[in-house]
Amino acid sequence: MRLLAEGLSARRGEDLIFNDISFSLAAGEALVVTGPNGSGKSTLLRVLAGLLRAESGRLSIENGPSGFAHPHELSHYLGHRNAMKRELTVEENLSFWQRFLGDSPGGSGIDLSAAAEAVGLAGIAQLPFGYLSAGQQRRMAMAKLLVAYRPIWLLDEPTAALDVSADRLFAGLVAAHLDHGGIVIAATHQPLGIAQPKTLQMKGFTH
Ligand SMILES: Nc1ncnc2c1ncn2[C@@H]1O[C@H](COP(=O)(O)OP(=O)(O)OP(=O)(O)O)[C@@H](O)[C@H]1O
């Protein structure tokens, strides 16, 4: 499978945020997106996730499962916010996402307790999400990546609020995903433990 972006540009309101962004990622490859605040990293990820329409350009999947034309149909999106309901327990949140997302062809998610264990938080799945510390909440948001299988992970500052051990743990999850033929696109200034990522430096758009 290959994810192709060709000549993407995006607009927020009146402003062109970036222009003519192209890259190609094969299974097992990662792209690390860097650039100053406001240069358009989050906007690019939201375009890839199908949450914003590109102003121009083309996104496609080559040699992927049949019937999936746009990368967002095969993607997990982990944004700045964790997308969990504070009043629901950790388990209820993860269970919702597991059922809502379902598995993409080619893999299956792991069960909720295994996912909680994989992010180092076994034993607190019955607590309301809102009771967790900021770092624990981020770890639980990572568990969402594991409970439903998606070959493409779109990660926006994934390690914000994480301590050193969670950083390492997350690097391990990313490495395992790539080893299994996944694709990762991450906006981050942290190394993420990816051996040789492709890089994309966003510069912003001066007009
Ligand atoms: N909803 C919106 N309406 C209008 N402009 C927006 C909107 N959201 C973001 N922008 C603008 O788009 C530009 C790019 O923002 P974006 O969040 O993509 O940058 P970023 O590189 O991810 O920044 P950071 O490193 O601070 O997270 C900024 O100038 C921002 O003000």
The ligand as a Gaussian input file, in Angstrom:
#p B3LYP/6-31G(d) Opt

LIG

0 1
 N      -10.549000      27.572000      12.228000
 C       -9.634000      28.413000      11.714000
 N      -10.008000      29.513000      11.040000
 C       -9.100000      30.355000      10.508000
 N       -7.770000      30.182000      10.619000
 C       -7.351000      29.100000      11.299000
 C       -8.240000      28.167000      11.873000
 N       -7.525000      27.194000      12.476000
 C       -6.226000      27.493000      12.270000
 N       -6.119000      28.633000      11.564000
 C       -4.878000      29.275000      11.123000
 O       -4.174000      28.378000      10.307000
 C       -2.775000      28.553000      10.485000
 C       -2.139000      27.192000      10.687000
 O       -2.584000      26.644000      11.914000
 P       -2.166000      25.179000      12.352000
 O       -2.893000      24.878000      13.630000
 O       -2.346000      24.248000      11.210000
 O       -0.588000      25.365000      12.619000
 P        0.458000      24.405000      13.347000
 O        1.690000      24.380000      12.497000
 O       -0.168000      23.089000      13.669000
 O        0.732000      25.234000      14.681000
 P        1.188000      24.771000      16.172000
 O        2.639000      24.386000      16.062000
 O        0.997000      26.037000      16.954000
 O        0.280000      23.660000      16.629000
 C       -2.597000      29.506000      11.661000
 O       -2.255000      30.780000      11.133000
 C       -3.960000      29.554000      12.305000
 O       -4.234000      30.811000      12.849000

